[in-house]
Amino acid sequence: MLKIDGIAYGGDYNPEQWPEEVWAEDMRLMREAGVTMVSVGIFSWALLEPSEGAYDFTLLDRVLDLLHANGIAADLATPTAAPPAWFFRAHPEALPVDKDGRGLSYGSRQTFCPSSPAYREAALRMARALAGRYADHPALAMWHVHNEYGCHNAECYCDESAAAFRRWLRARYADDLTALNDAWGTRFWSQWYYDWDEILPPRPTGAVPNPTHQLDWRRFCSDELLSLYEAEREVLREAAPAIPATTNFMVMYNFDALDYWRWAPKLDVVSNDHYLQSADPESEIDIALSGDLVRSLAGGPWLLMEHSTGAVNWQPVNRAKGPGELRRNALAHVARGADGIAYFQWRAAKAGAEQWHSAMLPHAGTDSQIWRDVVRLGADLKALAEVRGSVGTAEVAIVWDWNSRWAMELPSQPSEALRFQDLVRAWYEPLWRSGVAVDFVRPDADLSGYRLVLAPSLYLVDDAGAANLTRFAEGGGVIAIGFHSGAVDENCHVRLGGYPGAFREALGVRTDELFPLLPGESVGLSGGGTGTLWSERVRLAGAEAVSSYTTGPLSGSPAVTRNSLGSGTSWYLATLPDPTSLAGLLDRLRTEAGVESVRSTAPGVEAVLRRGADADYLFLINHTDRPAEVAVAPDATELLTGKPVVGSVGVPAGDVAVVREPR
């Protein structure tokens, strides 16, 4: 893990954008703000290698020496996310091609084909030169490999990518073309392949492309970028085996290109970038969901590598953060396992594509609310140093699978309105409001530590994953499965015999026909409430009906069912209940499973627990405009103020309290 005392604090530092006389001020202000680590060199390739094989580390030498002299650690990046113009002039074949066959130009970032041999060679040469020079530099605390893999070039459709895709397929299907044809179902529409060279990326065609072809393409694209990370990481490890490495994930609402379950084990430290969606009126829920997912990927503490102090620059309307929001956002990430908080970027740029993106030191300088908030947050994180390394505990798990997400959102589904993340958030939100701790798991994960497992959207699942979830319930757990789950296997082949396919027997139900709902359409549910998005004709095959449709063509058919399975229970939701009804149903599920809230609080006051070796750390985040009082242990201490609290702690409107409760 990262060798920095306490919770790391800082951001992307780009001194190359500023005259050298500014650097001394940067150091002084970083110390004032409590900065302990900055990421450097992320987009410096053009300056570090002005021509092929000719390196100039003069600027970076001075920067790293300056950071070390000021007690600030360096998260040193390989600058391979933005190759310089000279590279593309020498290797125009390394430029990416989009889905429509258009060749893209250089002039921004990530303008390379992930399968390009020339790019790989140049990137590894750059990483080797960097590692050889700085492996023993005293400022070096961590390697930052590349930046935001796949953010702009997750897919390239050029001929080189096509050849790489075929190599990946030959490995996946053991060089057996018949196995690929069977997996892809190519007897349909005369798509049978007789030669590997006949296979192309899923470029635009006259009708709906083959779904398994598209799914394997998404898998390949994720793996191709992962292979680039692993290659750079190996170069760095050879030079400095004791220095940990990371690359920044993007676990947030608008990115789904990479299967992070496959990536996470390859990182020494899992880190994440997270930005708010301006149109989301309750973005604190998205922060919580993302934090829980990243903690689950990491299997413990992680680093927040990027977020914003205020507005971003790439949404239709870029909203500034409101009073106290910077602090609440940052400490919410800490509450859910972040042992480091960093921003893009340290000093707001005056030129370039991100000149209107907020920063720790804004255009207005130190006479600004953002700067005052940044300094206050630095003091907060220093006060929370002892929280580092503590872990979250959860008895509820939500199944999250990128393969299932990709497959369900392919064209030609029963309803194009189904969106994986929307469905997961719909189920997650009531748990968040109730203060219930949640982990995210793969379908094949060890579930022995959980009481309640939820699968809101698991369209695709293999036999092993389905059996694992079934065993959980048979062994005494409570499981709930959402509609259109278990429908297809790992090759996107429909599981025959009725829906919900892989879970039909475990749930004690059988559906013979699907009735997705039109936009704005709803169905009534017995006991009150409505269902949206989906309905289906469910027949009981051992389960009992908990709720039934009261309107629509399926009136009288079960909508929510419960089944006894072994020593546990399995539930099925054949529609999406309205938020109030879904919250009530999840309350019933967690009561049945024996799951309690972290702490009883007023609505809008988020309670999150991190567990240390000798104490629990209770984070209380008040998202309301009213003060709140929360019961705590009689011998507790509020860490942000250092004051003892007896029996309860007050949390002012829009504020945060962190309470140490000795065990």
C-alpha positions, 0 to 999 in steps of 0.5 A: 500500500501507499507509504504516506502517513494518514490520508493522502491529499492533493491532485494533478500537478502540471507545472509545465503549464506555468512559468517556473517562477510560479512553482515556489508559490505552488509549494507554499500554497500546497503546504498551506492546504495540507497537500501530501501527494500530487500526480505529476507528468500525466500529459508531459510526453511531448516535453519529456521526449521532444523527438523519438528516443531523445529525452529531456528530463530537465523540467521533471528533475527540478519538479521532483526535487522541489516536491521532495524538498517540500515534503510532498510525495509524487505519484509519478505518471507514465505520460502515455495517454497523450502521444506527441505529434511527432509520433503520429507523423512518424506512425499515422497507422497508429491513429484510431478509426471509429465505428463508421470507418473515419480515421481520427486525427491527433490533437487531443488525448488518447488519439491512438489505437490500443492495438497499434504495435508502434504505440505499444513500442513507444509507450514501453520505451517511454515507461522504461526511460522514466523508470530508469531515471526515477526509480530511486528518487526520494519523492517517488511514492507511487507509479501512475500508469497512463491515465483513464484507460479507455476514456476516449479510445475504448474501441478502434475499428482499424485493420490492426484492431481487427487482426488483434481481435482475431488473435484474441478470439483464437485464444478464447476459443482454443483455435477452434473456429467451430466453437466460435461459430457455435458460441456466436450462433452463426447459423442464423442469417448465414453468418457462419465463418470458414476462416478466421480472417473473415471475422471483422470488428462489429462495424456498421452493417445493414441490420442488427449485428450478432449480439455475441459478436458484439459482446466478445468485442466489448470483452476484447476491447477491455482486455486489449487496454488491460494488456497495455497496462500490464506491459507498462506495469511490468517495465516499472516493476523491473526497475522499482519492485517496491513502488506500488502502481495504480491507474485511475478507474472511472467508476461513475454513471457515464463510463462502462467500457472496461470490466474492472473485476478483471482489472482490479487484481492487477493493480497494487492500489485501486484508484478511481476518478469520480465526477458528478452529473450536473443533472442529478439532483441527488448526486450524493447517492451516486457518490455512495454507490461509486464508493461502495463499488470501488471499495468492493473492487479493491477489497478494502481501502482505495484512492480517489485519484480525481474529482472536482472542487467545483464545476467540470467543463464537459457537460451541457451545463457545468454547475458549480458546487453549493455551500459545503458540497466540496467537503461533503463530497470528499468526506463521503468518499473517505467514509466509503473507504478512500484513503486518499483524496485528490482533484483534477487539478492543483492550479486551474489552467488558463489555456487548453481544453480544460481551462474552465474545469475547476481546481484546488487553486482557482483562477480567482486565486486564494481569495475564493471560497474554493480555496478556503474550502480546500484548506479546510478539507486539508485540515479535516483529512489531517484530523482523520489520519487514524481512519486510514486502513480501516474497512467497511463492513456489509451484510448486503451484497448487490451483484454487479457484472460488466458482461451482463451490463454490456449484453443487456444494453445491446440492440434488439432487446424486448425494451431499449429502456432497460439500463443496467446502472439505472436498475441497480441505483433504483434498488441501491437508493432505498438501502442508502436512505435506510443507512444499510451498508452494501458491498458489490460482488461478482456472480461467482463471489464468496457470499458466505459473509452476507445475509442478503444478496440482491441481483437487480439486473443480471440478464447474462449469467453463466452456470457457475454464477447462477449456481453460486447465487442459488447455493447462497439461498439454499444455505440460509440466505435471502436473495432477490432477483430482478426481472429479465435476469438469468435470461441468457448464458455467457454466449448470449444464448437464450436459456430455453424452457421459460423465464427467468432462465437460470433462476427459474427453479430457484425462484419457483416461478415460470414466465412464458411471455414478456410484456415490457411497458411503454414509456409513461405506462404503468401497472397497478400492484396489489397492496398499493403502488405501481410498476413501470418498465416491465411486466411478464406473465408469471406462473407459480411453480412452488413460490407464493405471490406477494403482490400481483398486477391489478391493471393491464393485460396481466391483471391477476398475475403475480408481480412479486413472488417469494419462494422457500429454498433450502433453509433460505428464501428467494424473491422475484420482482417481475416489474420495477415497483415505484420508489415507495413500494420498492423501499417497503419491499427492501425493508421487508427483505432485510428484516427477513434477512436480519440486516440492520442499519448502520445507525438510526438517523433523520432522513437525509443524514447519511451514516457510514461505518469504517471499522478499525483495529480498536475503534469504529469510525462513524461518518455522519453526513447531513445533506439537509438544511436542518441540524440533526442529532445522532446517538453515539457511544458514551465514550466517543470523540468527534475527530474533526473537532477533537471534542469528546461527545457523550451519548449523541453528536450534533451535525449542523445542516449541510455539515459532517461529523466523524465519530470515533467509537472505541470497541 
